[in-house]
Amino acid sequence: MAAKNLGRRRTRTILTTLGVTLAVAFTVGLLSLSEGILATIQVEVGKFGADIFIYKKGMETVPLPGMVTYSFPEEDINQISSLKNIQVIVPALETIVLGLNGPPLIVEGIPPSSFHDLRPYALLDQGRFLYNNDTYSLLLGHGAAKSGNITLGATLNLMGREFKVVGILAPSGDVFDSVGFAPLEAVQVTSGQEGKVNWAIVKLYDHSQAKQTAALIQNASQDLSAVTASEAVTFASTLIGIARAIHLSVSSVSLLIGVLFVFATMLISVSERVREIGTLRAIGASRRYIFEMIVAESSLISTVGGILGCFGGYLISLAMNSLIQSALDVTFIQTAVTPGLVAIGVGIAVGIGVLSGLYPAWRASKLNIVEALRYE
Amino acid sequence: MSRAAAITTEGLTRTYVVGGKEIRAVDGVDLVVEHGEFVSIMGPSGSGKSTLLHLIGCIDRQTSGRIMIEGVDTLKLPERQLDELRLRNIGFVFQTFNLLPTLTAFENVSLPLELAGVDRKESSARALDLLSMVGLRDRSEHIPAKLSVGERQRVGIARALANDPSIVLADEPTGNLDSTTANGIVQIIKRLNEEAGKTIVLVTHNAEVGGSAKRTLRLKDGKLTTY
């Protein structure tokens, strides 16, 4: 009966459904960005093959380029390198170079011999990897070279020093595709942070002992913070959770409009059907039946709107993908409409339906039968 | 012990306050309608006929007095039980038919059965039987807008009988019909009384329709003048 009642005012029902569809599509589209970034972080953290990330104490962050800003003395790393179970430590100093032709370039300063520990699956497209005796050499990710229109053998002025591009990596599609790598010492000198690093990755012999080894590192140095790979993902999830909350609060405006849309429609619908409701009550329908009938109608509109909204959100997320790719020239940030997000979208829609139907349903159920039957 | 009357009212009164003035729409009505009776209530417009019918049908509440439906004092019943009473013991026939416009004739007749929780198979068979009884089996899939006014009222009667109530209350059932169609409806109502033994209370201002009942009561200014 709910479907038939809604079918009676087809244009109004379609418009109301469209209102919910847009509200949910906007929400799902926005949330797909944080979902996508979370998925990216999980993949990227996995790609390190690292068991532990080291930061300056209190400055723990997501182990991705551009996220680390605080530095600590390199010798702190030396203090812990002899600890049990540690296979290798790769310290890195990150700097962001502006003023190039393309977008800002993130340069990771690392010991040249450690490149494969940091990027185990990296392949060369042109030139060579970094050598131990390199000084002001630069190995560029494919995306960084492309967006900056930089060719092999070119010389780049990074913070007053000439760096020669000795190699360009094959496209990797990940976050490191758009960064450059240079010898640690060269980056320390040019950025004026001699003897400093700002993060490090640690690989272990026994991966299952990551937690215990992180505790050992923590004990050995008061100034460092050791974060296991799984903790890093959890940390990222927390950050993304905050982003999601912000996205939700932004989209709550559109959700509120959705609620008002359905609310107004149901209120009008009830006022048009006063006599029918009176008839139903006269032939024995309980107040509860009337209440549930109206809530079922508003829920039906919203649920259909929610399902369509998830499709709409998917389209928005695809549009955002191409926007991000064309604006930032990166492929690693992929928005993601996950099953969880679809569940959130439909759940929100059902919530809109129930919430906006409550008052009209209450009003309908409270109608005086005799007055309702006389209603013109 | 003898069976309680179908309908008993004692000192039944319903007052309204309009513009600070009390209006006694029904004023101390004492009435007994036995099982299987066909009673018409006649009176001029505004005499309180419909209000009396609404009170008997438990869709309105009296200001004072008592109504007993098959011996049960309705004043003592909670709302849910009044809903049940209307659903199972009383059938309503309205002047303006009051069919749900989105539902077919069949669905309109099935509605009280659905409300009563009758299973779909049984309710389908019952609804079709009732539509056959009022001669509308072949019109069962039509929505009210596609039916003539006479057909709509016949659907209304079929709906009133869905849960096989012992009492049928008809409020000006021929008020919107031409005399030929009205006569057809009156014949159906008479058959319900004579063949199915239903207790009928019919409100009308039409003397011919009122005259078809076995007993006619007259109401004036909320008071029964003929009993």
HADDOCK unambig.tbl for C-alpha pairs under 7 A between the chains (distance, minus, plus):
assign (segid A and resid 4 and name CA) (segid B and resid 102 and name CA) 6.13 0.50 0.50
assign (segid A and resid 5 and name CA) (segid B and resid 102 and name CA) 6.56 0.50 0.50
assign (segid A and resid 8 and name CA) (segid B and resid 102 and name CA) 6.96 0.50 0.50
assign (segid A and resid 276 and name CA) (segid B and resid 98 and name CA) 6.97 0.50 0.50
assign (segid A and resid 276 and name CA) (segid B and resid 100 and name CA) 6.39 0.50 0.50
assign (segid A and resid 279 and name CA) (segid B and resid 98 and name CA) 6.39 0.50 0.50
assign (segid A and resid 282 and name CA) (segid B and resid 59 and name CA) 6.16 0.50 0.50
assign (segid A and resid 282 and name CA) (segid B and resid 86 and name CA) 6.87 0.50 0.50
assign (segid A and resid 283 and name CA) (segid B and resid 86 and name CA) 5.93 0.50 0.50
assign (segid A and resid 283 and name CA) (segid B and resid 87 and name CA) 5.57 0.50 0.50
assign (segid A and resid 283 and name CA) (segid B and resid 92 and name CA) 6.66 0.50 0.50
assign (segid A and resid 283 and name CA) (segid B and resid 112 and name CA) 6.77 0.50 0.50
assign (segid A and resid 284 and name CA) (segid B and resid 83 and name CA) 4.73 0.50 0.50
assign (segid A and resid 284 and name CA) (segid B and resid 84 and name CA) 6.10 0.50 0.50
assign (segid A and resid 284 and name CA) (segid B and resid 86 and name CA) 4.92 0.50 0.50
assign (segid A and resid 284 and name CA) (segid B and resid 87 and name CA) 4.02 0.50 0.50
assign (segid A and resid 285 and name CA) (segid B and resid 83 and name CA) 6.42 0.50 0.50
assign (segid A and resid 285 and name CA) (segid B and resid 115 and name CA) 6.38 0.50 0.50
assign (segid A and resid 286 and name CA) (segid B and resid 80 and name CA) 6.72 0.50 0.50
assign (segid A and resid 286 and name CA) (segid B and resid 83 and name CA) 5.84 0.50 0.50
assign (segid A and resid 369 and name CA) (segid B and resid 59 and name CA) 6.04 0.50 0.50
assign (segid A and resid 370 and name CA) (segid B and resid 59 and name CA) 6.46 0.50 0.50
assign (segid A and resid 370 and name CA) (segid B and resid 60 and name CA) 6.43 0.50 0.50
